[in-house]
């Protein structure tokens, strides 16, 4: 197995878990220079929004999301060479009863160091949003790219 490495060894897999079954519930966390927010929409749906962690410092991103709902309906979302300067809804409808699967590739440029990081992340939600997991697998962090 080839484990991605950085200057100090293997890159970690980060995981975040939330109970988003209640109206008004949400959870936020940072992935590099970007803040992710998952929020309750209904008993069957949650939403994913991203924004710069520091709103005064826009983040250049490349993003490709692919998902499948109920094993029959494919969805995709692309932002190429996009300047993230406020809220961006990446997925307005993530179904919460184990019937939605998605994977996203997100490359971001640190607005301070101007170095690039690439990660792959996925979301899985079950039991009306009471078990929501998002995990991030880093491919590389803080490297020079053209």
LINSUL-V835966 format. One record per helix or strand of 2 or more residues. SS is the DSSP state (hx for helix, st for strand). FROM is the first residue (numbers start at 0). LEN is the number of residues. If there is no record, write none. Layout:
ss:SS from:FROM len:LEN
ss:SS from:FROM len:LEN
//
This chain:
ss:st from:4 len:2
ss:st from:8 len:2
ss:st from:12 len:6
ss:st from:25 len:6
ss:st from:33 len:9
ss:st from:44 len:8
ss:st from:58 len:11
ss:st from:72 len:12
ss:st from:87 len:8
ss:st from:99 len:10
ss:st from:115 len:11
ss:hx from:126 len:3
ss:st from:130 len:13
//
